[in-house]
Amino acid sequence: MSFPPGFRRASAPVKQSGVGETLVRRNPLVYPRARAWFARLERAGLEERRALTAARLERALAVAARTPYGRAAGAGGTLESWPLLEPAAVRARPRDFLRAGMWTIRSSTGGTTGIPLPLARSAGSVAFEQAALDHLLDARGVDPRRARVAVLRGDDVKAPDDRTPPFWVSRMGGRRLVFSSNHLSRDTVGEFAAALREFRADYWWVYPTALESLVRLTRDASLTLSVPLIFSSSEVLSPWCREAARAAFSAAILDYYGQAERVALARAGDDGRFAFVPGYSHVEFVPRAGEDGTLYEIVGTSLWNPAMPLVRYRTGDLIRAPRALTPEERERLTLGLAPFGGVIGRDAEILIAPDGARLTGMDHIHRGVDHVVRIQIVHERPAQVQIRVIPDAGFAERDRAALMANARLKIPASMQVELRVVEELERTARGKTPFVIRRAAAPGTAA
């Protein structure tokens, strides 16, 4: 991303240090006010949540209207005057979404396409983000400023071909132990378990796929671990993983949904039911055209990032309601007053058939099939799909047959389907595990 003159960037070492945590993430000028804001919204009823969010939205739209994008869109002070914003538009012309003259912290997200989406954040918005996460942890009895945290996410600790311990590094004055999840395997799980046991974390901060591996590998090696709380994010936490981790590690679960674009935040507890965090952003549910009225896309507007205000940003994340929702029911959901079942998938989690048909519902393939931890669908060539399966104990031919039968309900006979049992799934450079990987070009495009 090329930023215009006058835009500056905070260095990564500062962000990773205790100084960065104190002066940036928990800035004393911003952080206490943000914590008070989230606490107030959490206690508020419908009318107060609506009024406070609307007032903050008005300020955010005024800032966004002064960006090059806002001026070109000719949008005003009402949300309805703004068009829905596609991620591709931000990726193509990122500088059009920046507010001139601000000190910024740059970031990016790899996105489902694998093409980075460049982002900029104000220092204040970083503190608000930290306050939001701390608000969630505090509600579960964790003091986020003093807690000992074991991190099993996408961090690069050492070269992937270096298979000698340690596979972790200590940070934040010894309060944070950051593991390289890419090194977790049958051969190394003993070292991981010993380090986790000795560290005695107050909570683990994990990618769900890393947690799944830890559950399976410790179980297979008859290793015992426990932790009070598991804090999960960045990938979908499956029902299997939630229940297996609770049982294996005697842990409570706190799962949260969000994005690098900071346009929506929701959290779920042990029951897997999500609720949006009020006051974090302005959320809309946009009905998916051509569906039965129960499928909605999450569209969000950032309220706390004046450096790069995104208005009506299409996340591509989908939820399914038990029936078509009234406007009043949608509002209660978006303001965090009613729960929902979680994000079921993304626009990118589709396959393109050789005739150009868009095949949806891939998340149904492993639904109701026993002894399956996780699957990954790889669209290798236009007429060839591979379903990779991480099996649970007891996986047998009947489970394989059920998967193939479900796949054939979604994938036409014109496409070859191969089911392959694997120990690990493919990850991105950032350590995430996509549900669908499309290597095949869509019809009419270059391969």
Buried (B, 14 or more C-beta within 10 A) or exposed (E): BEBEEEBEEBEEEEBBBEEBBEBBBBBEEBBEBBBEBBBBBBEBEEEBBBEBBEEBBEBBBBBBBEBBBBEEBEBEEEBEEBEEBEBEBBBEEBBBBBBEEBEBBBBBBBBBEEEBBBBBBBBBBBBBBBBBBBBBBBBBEBEBEEBBBBBBBBBEBBEEEEEEBBBBBEBBEEBBBBBBBBBBBEEBBBBBBEBBBEBEBBBBBBBBBBBBBBBBBBBEEEBEBEBBBBBBBBBBBBEBBBBBBBEBBEBBBBBBBBBBBBBBBBBBBEEBBBBBBBBBBBBBBEBBEEEEEBBBBBBBBBBBBBBBBBBBBBBBBBBBBEEEBEEEBBBBBBBBBBBBEBBBBBBBBBBBBBEEEEBBBBBBBBEEBEBBBBBBBBBBBBEBBBBBBBBBEEBEEEBBEBBBEBBEEBBBEEBEBEBEEEEBBEBBEBBBBBBBBBEBEBEEEEE
